Amino acid sequence: MSEPQDAELEELRQQIDVFDERLISILSERFHCTRQIGRLKSERRLPAVDSSREREHLDRLREQAEGLGVDPELAEHLFSEIMGQVVQEHRDIARAGRRGR
């Protein structure tokens, strides 16, 4: 590979690294918010899972992904994983809250 192609490849890889760092930062912010929701749900004795909200949200995300040229199956898979982690954290928060009562 010639040097200009190497430089172009390296520049694109650096852009991907920046995108990945931004994604992690956004995930951190998202989890901060969902932990607050988990605490509120625990205090109000609400269930950790709201299946109808999750389904509606996933449907919106699939639609948005498709409109942006992103595979909607991939979007649903990624967000299902994220939501699964959130539900587990909400359950953990609820358990800790019950022990503290």
C-alpha positions as CSV (number, residue, x, y, z in Angstrom):
1,M,0.0,0.0,0.0
2,S,1.4,3.4,-0.8
3,E,1.9,6.1,1.8
4,P,-1.1,8.3,0.8
5,Q,-3.4,5.3,1.1
6,D,-1.9,4.4,4.5
7,A,-2.4,8.0,5.6
8,E,-6.0,7.9,4.4
9,L,-6.6,4.6,6.1
10,E,-5.1,5.9,9.4
11,E,-7.2,9.0,9.3
12,L,-10.4,7.0,8.9
13,R,-9.4,4.7,11.7
14,Q,-8.8,7.7,13.9
15,Q,-12.2,9.0,13.1
16,I,-13.7,5.6,14.1
17,D,-11.7,5.8,17.4
18,V,-13.3,9.2,18.1
19,F,-16.8,7.9,17.3
20,D,-16.2,4.9,19.6
21,E,-15.1,7.1,22.4
22,R,-18.2,9.3,21.9
23,L,-20.4,6.2,22.0
24,I,-18.9,5.1,25.3
25,S,-19.4,8.6,26.7
26,I,-23.0,8.6,25.6
27,L,-23.6,5.2,27.1
28,S,-22.2,6.4,30.4
29,E,-24.6,9.3,30.4
30,R,-27.5,7.0,29.4
31,F,-26.7,4.6,32.3
32,H,-26.4,7.5,34.7
33,C,-30.0,8.4,33.8
34,T,-31.3,4.9,33.9
35,R,-29.8,4.3,37.3
36,Q,-31.8,7.3,38.5
37,I,-34.9,5.8,37.0
38,G,-34.1,2.5,38.7
39,R,-34.0,4.3,42.1
40,L,-37.3,6.0,41.4
41,K,-38.9,2.7,40.4
42,S,-37.5,1.1,43.6
43,E,-38.8,3.9,45.8
44,R,-42.2,3.7,44.1
45,R,-42.2,-0.1,44.1
46,L,-42.7,-0.2,40.3
47,P,-41.6,-3.2,38.2
48,A,-38.1,-3.2,36.8
49,V,-39.5,-3.9,33.3
50,D,-42.0,-2.0,31.3
51,S,-42.3,-4.3,28.3
52,S,-44.7,-2.1,26.3
53,R,-42.4,0.9,26.6
54,E,-39.4,-1.2,25.6
55,R,-41.2,-2.5,22.5
56,E,-42.4,0.9,21.5
57,H,-38.9,2.3,22.0
58,L,-37.3,-0.5,20.0
59,D,-39.8,0.0,17.2
60,R,-38.9,3.8,17.1
61,L,-35.2,3.0,17.1
62,R,-35.6,0.4,14.3
63,E,-37.4,3.0,12.2
64,Q,-34.8,5.7,12.9
65,A,-32.0,3.3,12.0
66,E,-33.6,2.3,8.8
67,G,-34.1,5.9,7.8
68,L,-30.4,6.5,8.5
69,G,-29.2,3.5,6.5
70,V,-28.3,1.4,9.6
71,D,-29.5,-2.2,9.7
72,P,-32.6,-2.1,11.9
73,E,-31.8,-5.7,13.1
74,L,-28.4,-4.5,14.4
75,A,-30.0,-1.5,16.1
76,E,-32.6,-3.7,17.8
77,H,-29.9,-6.1,18.9
78,L,-27.7,-3.4,20.3
79,F,-30.5,-1.7,22.2
80,S,-31.9,-4.9,23.4
81,E,-28.6,-5.7,25.0
82,I,-28.4,-2.2,26.5
83,M,-32.0,-2.5,27.8
84,G,-31.3,-5.9,29.3
85,Q,-28.4,-4.5,31.3
86,V,-30.6,-1.7,32.5
87,V,-33.3,-4.1,33.6
88,Q,-30.7,-6.1,35.5
89,E,-29.5,-2.9,37.2
90,H,-33.0,-1.9,38.1
91,R,-33.6,-5.3,39.7
92,D,-30.3,-5.0,41.7
93,I,-31.4,-1.5,42.8
94,A,-34.8,-2.8,43.9
95,R,-33.2,-5.7,45.8
96,A,-30.8,-3.4,47.6
97,G,-33.8,-1.1,48.4
98,R,-35.8,-3.9,49.9
99,R,-32.8,-4.9,52.1
100,G,-32.5,-1.3,53.3
101,R,-36.2,-0.9,54.2
